[in-house]
Amino acid sequence: MMFKLEEFVFGFTFPGVIAHEAGHLVFCRITGVEVKEYSLFQPTNPLGYVVHSKPGTVLEEFLIVMGPLFFNTSSALVLFYLTRLVESPYSWLMLWVGFSLAFNSFPSRLDGESLYKSALNSVKKGRIHNLVYLPLVYVIYWSQEKPLLRSLLYPLILLGSAVVFP
């Protein structure tokens, strides 16, 4: 059996995977979109998933797709800030969980494709205002091109901002 760094890293950051899928799940509930099946974490690929009905609007799709970014980022920032207030060894635990949350906060390429299709179909039907979602899809796609860079840089940026701007 060959050791795969990417699988190890994603397994090591399992709290972030759980929170990522919970972000999708929570925003499905908030928007009233039916959840058909989900797994917050499993030791196989994919590490987690949420299968839901088609959202009724592009805004609902956007919220479900971006839910993990909102949830994981805010949770990571809180944990990074709290590490300044708590003594070891709990501060190390909070740093690990915060890093894990930030590491897994970006939407997947599949999420981006889903948002892209919804926005494009809506624009084709004359709802031009939904063009606003297309640059976000580009950012999602771009972030998938360099996943380790994005996944390592983003937690460091959040950690730095929590330390510099208390």
N, C-alpha and C positions, 0 to 999 in steps of 0.2 A: 504494500500500500504506500503510495507516494504522498509525502507531506505537501499540502497546498497552503501557502501563506494566506491567501485571500480567505479561504474557508476558516482557518484558525482565527484570523482577525475578526471576521463576522461572528464566529462562535464566541469569541472572547467578549464581544460587545453585545451579547444577547439581551441585556436590559434595554438597550436602545431599539433592538428589533421588536421586542414586546411593546414598547411605548409607540413605535412607529405604527404598528398595526392597530394599536388601541386608538391612535389619532385618527386613522381612517374610520374605525368603528364608531367612535364618538361623533364624528361629523356626519356619518350616515344616520345616526340616531337624531342628531340635531336637525338635519334637513328632512327627516322623515323618509329617507330612502331605505327600502327593505334590504336587510342583510340576509343573504341566503346561506352562507357558510363562511366560517373563519377559523384561523389558527393563529394565535398570537406568537407562538414559537414552536418550531419542530426541528429536529436535528438533521433534516434533509433539505434539499433545494426545491422550492424556495423555503427560506427560514420561517416565513410567516406569510399570511395572505388574508384578504377580505374579499369575498365575492358578494356583490350587491346588485340590485336591480339598476336599470338605467335611470340616472337622475333626470328629473323633469326639466331642469334649466341648466344653462352653462354655469351659472353662479353656484348651484348645488354641486356640480361636477368639480368646479374649482375648489370649493371648500373641502370636499372629500379628498381630492388629490393633495392639497396643500395642508391638510390637517396635521400630518406628522411634522411638517416643518414648523408650524405654529406651536404645537404641543411640545415637541422635543426641544426646540430652541428655548422657549420660555422656561421649561423645567431645568435645562442645563444651566441657564444663566442663574437661576435661583440656587442650584446646588453649588456652582462655582463661587457665588457670592457667600454662601453659608460656610464654605471651607475656611474663610477668613475668621469666622467666629467660633469654630469648633476645634478642639484639640485632637491630636493624633490618638488612635489610629482611624477614627471616624472621618477625619478630613481626607485621608487617602481613599477611603471607600466612596465618599461623595465625589472626589475627583474622578475616580474610575467610572462611576455611574453617570456623572455629568458628561465625561468624554464619550461614553457609550451612547448617550442620548444625542449629543451633537453629531457624532459619527454617522448615525443612522437617521438623520432628520430629513434629508433631501428625498423628494419623490423619485420613484423608479422611472425608468424609460417607458415601461408599460403604462404607468400613471400619466406620463407626459403625452403619450400617444392617445390615450383616452380623452384627455382634455383637448388636444389638438383636433380630434375628430368632432367632438361636440361643438367646439367653437367654430370650426370651419363649416359644418352643416348649418349652424345657426346663421352665420354670415351669408351663406348661399340663399337662405330663406329671407334675406333682407334685414336681418338684425345686425347692422353694421357695427354697433357699439361693442359687440363681442370680439372685434378685432383686438381689443385690449389684452385678451388672454394669450394671443399668439407669441408675443415676446417672452412671456413666462415659459411657454413650451420650449422656446429656444434655449433659455437658461437651464431648464431641466435636461434637455438633450446634451448641452455643453457639459454640464456637471457629470454626466455619465461617461463622457469621453476620458476623463481623468479622475476616476473614482477614488483612488488612494490619495491623490493630491487634494481633491475636494474634501474627502473624509478626514484627512489629517489637518489640513489648513483651517477648515471651519471651526473645529473644536478649539484650536489654539487662538483663533480670533475671538471666539466667545469668552474663553478663559481670560484673555488679555483685557477684554472690555469689562469683564466683571471685576477685575483687579484694579484697572486704571480708573474706571468710573463707578465707584461704590455707591 
